[in-house]
Amino acid sequence: MHNCCRFGHTGLCKVHMFGSSSIIVIKPEACRRVLTDDEAFKPGWPYSTVNVIGKNSFIGISDEDHMRLFKLTVAPVNGHESLSTYLRYIEDNVVTTLENGKHGTDRILN
């Protein structure tokens, strides 16, 4: 609370997080200003966090790059082709498990 009083009753507090100084916004008016003023307040991660996660991770890239990579990766992961690739494997495991259950033998799936 000492830091909040030092800056007056502005709703801003200076803290040390993620290896660097940060400003915490606590009053509704200040939160509204930070969340609506895109020019003065840019969203992002602290430098130390980007170093740990990597500059090319999905959270460390721009919105345009994020959407481009998302479109490239979502279809292979969630699409029909992905499911059809594993369908034979899933079918074999289900049949084997049901047959073993019928005979009373247990089997751990691969």
Backbone torsions as a table, in degrees:
resi	resn	phi	psi	omega
1	MET	NA	-21.8	-179.9
2	HIS	-58.9	-43.1	-179.4
3	ASN	-64.9	-34.4	-180.0
4	CYS	-66.2	-40.7	179.9
5	CYS	-69.1	-33.6	-178.6
6	ARG	-62.6	-34.3	179.7
7	PHE	-92.5	7.3	-176.4
8	GLY	83.7	-171.1	-179.0
9	HIS	-94.6	58.0	-178.1
10	THR	-91.6	-13.6	-176.3
11	GLY	87.2	12.3	179.1
12	LEU	-114.6	136.2	176.7
13	CYS	-129.1	135.2	176.9
14	LYS	-92.1	127.4	179.6
15	VAL	-134.1	169.6	177.2
16	HIS	-115.7	107.8	-178.9
17	MET	-135.1	151.8	175.7
18	PHE	54.8	31.3	176.6
19	GLY	81.5	9.2	178.6
20	SER	-152.8	166.5	177.9
21	SER	-71.3	142.2	179.4
22	SER	-137.4	161.6	175.4
23	ILE	-114.3	126.9	177.0
24	ILE	-102.9	132.2	-180.0
25	VAL	-102.2	127.6	-173.8
26	ILE	-122.3	-16.8	-179.3
27	LYS	-96.6	145.4	-178.5
28	PRO	-56.9	-39.7	-179.1
29	GLU	-64.7	-42.5	179.4
30	ALA	-68.0	-39.4	176.9
31	CYS	-60.9	-43.9	179.6
32	ARG	-60.2	-42.7	-179.7
33	ARG	-65.4	-44.0	-179.6
34	VAL	-64.2	-41.8	-176.0
35	LEU	-76.5	-19.4	-178.1
36	THR	-105.6	-17.2	-178.4
37	ASP	-94.9	89.4	-176.4
38	ASP	-70.7	-23.5	-178.9
39	GLU	-76.6	-42.9	-176.2
40	ALA	-83.4	-29.2	-175.4
41	PHE	-123.1	105.7	-179.9
42	LYS	-93.8	134.7	176.0
43	PRO	-72.1	150.9	178.2
44	GLY	171.8	-180.0	-179.7
45	TRP	-110.6	151.1	174.8
46	PRO	-60.5	151.3	-177.4
47	TYR	-55.1	-42.2	-178.4
48	SER	-64.9	-35.4	178.6
49	THR	-68.2	-42.0	178.1
50	VAL	-62.9	-37.1	177.3
51	ASN	-62.8	-40.2	-179.0
52	VAL	-72.2	-45.6	-175.4
53	ILE	-77.8	-35.6	-178.9
54	GLY	109.7	144.2	-176.3
55	LYS	-71.4	-21.2	-177.7
56	ASN	-100.8	8.8	176.6
57	SER	-72.5	163.4	-177.0
58	PHE	-61.2	-30.8	-178.4
59	ILE	-84.0	-13.9	-176.5
60	GLY	-100.6	8.2	-176.2
61	ILE	-112.6	168.3	-178.5
62	SER	-70.4	165.4	-179.8
63	ASP	-59.8	-41.2	-178.5
64	GLU	-65.1	-45.6	178.2
65	ASP	-65.3	-36.7	179.1
66	HIS	-62.0	-46.8	-180.0
67	MET	-65.0	-38.9	179.6
68	ARG	-63.3	-47.1	179.2
69	LEU	-68.5	-35.4	178.0
70	PHE	-61.4	-45.5	179.7
71	LYS	-64.3	-33.5	178.9
72	LEU	-72.1	-33.6	-173.2
73	THR	-98.0	-23.8	-173.8
74	VAL	-70.8	-39.4	-178.9
75	ALA	-65.1	-48.0	178.9
76	PRO	-63.7	-29.9	-177.4
77	VAL	-83.1	-44.7	-174.2
78	ASN	-105.7	-6.9	-172.8
79	GLY	-79.4	176.4	-178.5
80	HIS	-62.1	-38.5	-178.8
81	GLU	-61.3	-39.2	-179.5
82	SER	-64.4	-45.5	-179.8
83	LEU	-66.3	-40.1	-179.2
84	SER	-67.1	-27.5	177.0
85	THR	-64.2	-39.0	-176.6
86	TYR	-94.8	-2.8	-175.1
87	LEU	-60.1	-44.2	-179.2
88	ARG	-64.0	-42.0	178.2
89	TYR	-62.2	-44.9	-180.0
90	ILE	-64.5	-44.3	-179.3
91	GLU	-61.3	-45.2	178.6
92	ASP	-60.0	-43.1	179.7
93	ASN	-66.4	-40.2	-180.0
94	VAL	-65.9	-46.2	-179.7
95	VAL	-61.9	-46.2	179.7
96	THR	-62.1	-43.0	-179.8
97	THR	-64.4	-43.2	179.2
98	LEU	-65.7	-40.4	178.3
99	GLU	-65.6	-42.7	178.2
100	ASN	-65.5	-36.6	177.4
101	GLY	-65.8	-34.8	179.2
102	LYS	-66.8	-35.9	-178.7
103	HIS	-92.1	-2.9	177.9
104	GLY	81.5	14.8	177.2
105	THR	-102.3	143.3	179.4
106	ASP	-97.1	147.5	177.2
107	ARG	-142.5	135.2	175.2
108	ILE	-89.0	129.8	-179.1
109	LEU	-68.7	145.8	177.3
110	ASN	-76.4	NA	NA
